[in-house]
Amino acid sequence: MESIKLNDILNLENLSNVKIRFNLMFEHNWNPIEIFKNGDFRVMLKGQYWNYEKRKSFKDGQITVGLIRIKPKENLWLLFHIGKITKDLNVFNGIGYEYETLSEFEKYFGRLIVKFDNKAQTMIRNAESVIYDCEVAQILPDTFDNDIFPGYDKVNISWEEMCRVLEKDNWKTSLQNQKGVYLITDVSNGKKYVGSAYGENMILGRWRAYIKTGHGGNSKLKALPFDDIKKYFRYSILDIYKATTNDQLIIERENWWKEVFQSKRFGYNEN
């Protein structure tokens, strides 16, 4: 079966006047799909219409197509914007253009996923050279949301992701009735903290405390700037147990994992 190409859906005319921007990062964030899911479209559009030093991205009157990579090292991209340049501001190292969003394409924003292997170094490509290599992988029934609970053994989320997903019904259902042992990793230095959850709302309640304070009452984590925790901490689950499991077993497993990771000697555990 012949694949459906991006322009089979968009039907853009005069492709010589169209450019596609494959966005790999926004404002030093190398995972722009998280910015999309957090709804920060100001940052996304700022990145779409940014000029680097002495190098213009677009010209007056050009159509711009904005794609963001769904996951690092994957060739899947999500359409988030199509616009038209209305004014060149002649600004470098900043937002270089005024633009208008082309409303006829808005129904595809956040829903249309394409597959494309961009082997060129430049992230801004002339549409006529690449658009027929962009295959439509999927048109979602609703706006992209990859926050379905992945399974206890596959949880590995940032603080920012945790703030969002813990309010999703499938995450709340999965975590509020489960005791367990979890791991916090500081990716800036590799230090680890092993914790356990067996109180009210169990893992859900424990992790909500980290959202609120960053430290959850732990003395070594209290010493860290909250902004560093938000930027560098990741959360995963080591062991999961039914709500009826004896708390002492949870504590024993927590101590075992502390020994495995040597998190009292080299990490953030104090006892």
Residue pairs with C-beta under 8 A, 6 or more apart in sequence:
3 135
3 136
4 135
4 136
5 131
5 132
5 133
5 134
5 135
5 136
6 112
6 114
6 131
6 132
6 134
6 135
6 136
7 15
7 127
7 131
7 132
7 134
8 136
9 108
9 112
9 136
9 139
10 65
10 82
10 105
10 108
12 18
12 63
12 65
12 127
12 131
15 126
15 127
15 128
15 131
16 126
16 127
16 128
17 61
17 62
17 63
18 62
18 63
18 64
18 65
18 126
18 127
18 128
18 131
19 57
19 58
19 62
19 63
19 64
19 65
19 124
19 125
19 126
19 127
20 64
20 65
20 67
20 124
20 125
20 127
20 130
20 131
20 134
21 48
21 57
21 64
21 65
21 66
21 67
21 123
21 124
21 125
22 67
22 69
22 77
22 116
22 118
22 123
22 124
22 125
23 32
23 44
23 47
23 48
23 66
23 67
23 68
23 69
23 123
24 30
24 32
24 69
24 123
25 31
25 32
25 47
26 32
26 35
26 43
26 44
26 46
26 47
27 43
27 46
27 47
29 35
30 72
31 72
32 44
32 47
32 68
32 69
33 68
33 69
33 70
33 71
33 78
33 144
33 146
34 158
34 160
34 161
35 43
35 44
36 44
36 68
36 78
36 80
36 110
36 144
37 144
37 145
37 146
37 147
37 164
38 160
38 164
41 80
44 66
44 68
44 80
44 81
45 66
45 81
46 95
48 64
48 66
48 81
48 83
49 57
49 58
49 64
49 83
49 95
49 96
49 97
49 99
50 57
50 94
50 95
50 96
51 57
51 91
51 92
51 93
51 94
51 95
51 96
51 97
52 92
52 93
53 92
53 93
54 92
55 92
56 88
56 92
56 96
57 96
57 97
57 124
58 64
58 85
58 88
58 96
58 97
58 124
59 85
59 88
60 85
60 86
60 87
60 88
61 84
61 85
62 84
62 85
63 82
63 83
63 84
63 102
63 127
64 81
64 82
64 83
64 84
64 85
64 99
65 79
65 81
65 82
65 127
66 79
66 80
66 81
66 82
66 83
67 77
67 78
67 79
67 80
67 114
67 116
68 77
68 78
68 80
69 76
69 77
69 78
70 76
70 77
70 78
70 113
70 144
70 146
75 115
75 116
75 117
75 118
76 113
76 114
76 115
76 137
77 113
77 114
77 115
77 116
77 134
78 110
78 112
78 113
78 144
79 108
79 109
79 110
79 111
79 112
79 113
79 114
80 109
80 110
81 101
81 109
82 101
82 102
82 105
82 109
83 99
83 100
83 101
83 102
84 99
84 100
84 102
85 97
85 98
85 99
86 97
86 98
86 99
86 100
87 97
87 98
88 96
88 97
89 95
89 96
89 97
89 98
90 96
108 139
109 143
110 140
110 143
110 144
111 139
111 140
111 141
111 142
111 143
111 144
112 136
112 138
112 139
112 140
113 136
113 137
113 138
113 139
113 140
113 144
114 134
114 135
114 136
114 137
115 134
115 135
115 136
115 137
116 130
116 133
116 134
116 135
118 125
118 130
147 164
147 165
147 168
147 170
147 171
148 170
149 165
149 168
149 170
149 171
149 173
149 174
152 174
152 178
152 180
152 237
152 240
153 237
155 235
155 236
155 237
156 234
156 235
156 236
157 165
157 234
157 235
157 236
158 233
158 234
158 235
159 210
159 211
159 214
159 229
159 230
159 231
159 233
159 234
159 235
160 230
162 207
162 210
162 211
162 235
163 211
165 171
166 172
166 175
166 204
166 207
166 208
166 211
171 204
172 204
175 201
175 202
175 203
175 204
175 207
176 201
176 202
176 203
176 204
176 205
177 202
177 243
178 202
178 203
178 240
178 241
178 242
178 243
179 196
179 197
179 198
179 202
179 203
179 240
179 241
179 242
179 243
179 245
179 247
179 250
180 196
180 197
180 202
180 203
180 237
180 238
180 239
180 240
180 241
180 250
181 194
181 195
181 196
181 197
181 237
181 238
181 239
181 250
181 253
181 254
181 257
182 194
182 195
182 196
182 197
182 203
182 206
182 207
182 235
182 236
182 237
182 238
183 192
183 193
183 194
183 195
183 235
183 236
183 237
183 238
183 257
183 261
184 192
184 193
184 194
184 195
184 210
184 233
184 234
184 235
184 268
185 191
185 192
185 233
185 234
185 236
186 192
186 193
186 232
186 233
186 268
187 232
187 233
187 234
188 228
188 231
188 232
191 263
191 266
191 267
191 268
192 261
192 263
192 266
192 267
192 268
192 269
193 218
193 220
193 221
193 263
193 267
193 268
193 269
194 238
194 254
194 257
194 258
194 261
194 263
194 267
194 269
195 206
195 216
195 218
195 254
196 250
196 251
196 253
196 254
197 203
197 205
197 206
197 207
197 250
198 245
198 247
198 250
199 205
199 206
201 208
202 243
203 237
206 216
207 235
209 216
209 217
210 216
210 229
210 233
210 235
213 226
214 221
214 224
214 226
214 229
214 230
214 233
215 221
215 222
215 224
215 229
218 268
218 270
219 270
220 268
220 269
220 270
221 229
221 268
238 253
238 257
239 250
239 253
239 257
241 249
241 250
257 263
258 264
258 269
261 267
263 269
264 270
264 271
